[in-house]
Structures are given as C-alpha cells and as structure tokens.
Amino acid sequence: MAQYDNTNSGILARNENRKTDKHPEFTGTLNVDGREYWLSAWVNTGKPGGKMDGKRYFSIKVSPKETKARPSLDDGYDDDLPF
C-alpha cells in the first residue's frame, strides 16, 4: 500500500459550529510545501449583471496556522522584587 503524501493538499468540511452568517459555512486545513494553513469558505451568489450573475460560488479565506510561543522565563521582569 502506498503511503499518502499530504503535502499540497487539504480538507474542507461543513462548519457544524456556525452561529452567525459571519462565521464560515465550511472550514478546514491546507498544507502547501510543508506549511499549514486554516481554510474558511462561504457560499455566495453573484450579483445580477456581474461576472458571476446569479451563479453560486465559494468565497475563500486562507490564514497561516501560527503557533503561539510559550511564555519565556526571561520575560523582562526584575527578579529582585522587595516581597
């Protein structure tokens, strides 16, 4: 059985936690050249007379997954506190 390479691929699934219209209808992840991204997508309908004229399409946002650094012990506070 061949091993699956998930580089340059991703997933997108219905957002089961959607509370408002501003929340994405679909969410997922994407891996491009080893870098991870969050995917968000909304289903829209094109404006009459516009390029998409009444056609449904996905509006997609891609954001890098950034890991928050753990707080450092050297956080700039002075250890010589009087108490």
C-alpha positions in Angstrom: 0.0 0.0 0.0 1.4 3.4 -1.0 1.9 6.0 1.8 -0.2 9.1 1.3 1.7 12.4 1.0 -0.4 15.2 2.4 1.8 18.0 1.1 0.0 20.4 -1.2 -3.4 19.1 -0.1 -6.1 19.8 2.4 -9.7 19.3 3.6 -12.8 21.4 3.7 -15.9 20.4 5.6 -19.2 21.9 6.7 -18.8 24.1 9.9 -21.0 22.4 12.5 -20.3 25.2 15.0 -21.6 28.1 12.8 -23.6 30.6 14.9 -23.9 33.7 12.6 -23.8 34.5 8.9 -20.3 35.9 9.5 -19.0 32.5 10.6 -17.7 30.4 7.7 -20.0 27.8 6.3 -17.0 25.5 5.7 -13.7 25.2 7.5 -10.6 23.1 7.1 -6.8 23.0 6.7 -4.4 23.1 3.9 -0.7 22.1 3.6 1.4 23.8 1.0 5.1 22.9 0.8 5.0 21.7 4.4 3.4 24.9 5.8 0.0 24.6 7.4 -2.9 27.0 6.8 -6.5 27.4 8.0 -9.3 27.5 5.4 -12.6 29.3 5.7 -15.3 29.3 3.0 -18.7 31.0 2.5 -21.2 30.2 -0.2 -22.3 33.3 -2.1 -24.5 34.2 -5.1 -23.2 36.6 -7.7 -24.8 40.0 -8.2 -27.1 40.4 -11.2 -25.3 41.8 -14.2 -21.9 41.0 -12.6 -19.3 38.5 -13.6 -21.0 35.7 -11.6 -24.5 36.9 -12.5 -26.7 34.8 -10.1 -24.2 31.8 -10.0 -23.3 30.3 -6.7 -19.6 30.3 -5.7 -17.2 29.9 -2.8 -15.6 32.9 -1.2 -12.4 31.5 0.5 -10.0 32.9 3.1 -6.6 31.3 3.8 -4.7 32.1 7.0 -1.4 30.7 8.2 -1.5 28.5 11.2 0.7 30.3 13.6 1.8 28.6 16.8 1.9 30.9 19.8 5.2 30.8 21.5 5.2 29.6 25.1 6.0 32.4 27.6 9.6 32.6 28.3 11.1 32.5 31.8 13.1 35.6 30.7 10.0 37.8 30.2 11.7 41.1 31.2 10.5 41.2 34.8 13.0 42.1 37.5 13.6 39.2 39.9 14.8 41.5 42.7 11.3 42.2 44.0 11.1 43.6 47.6 8.5 41.0 48.6 
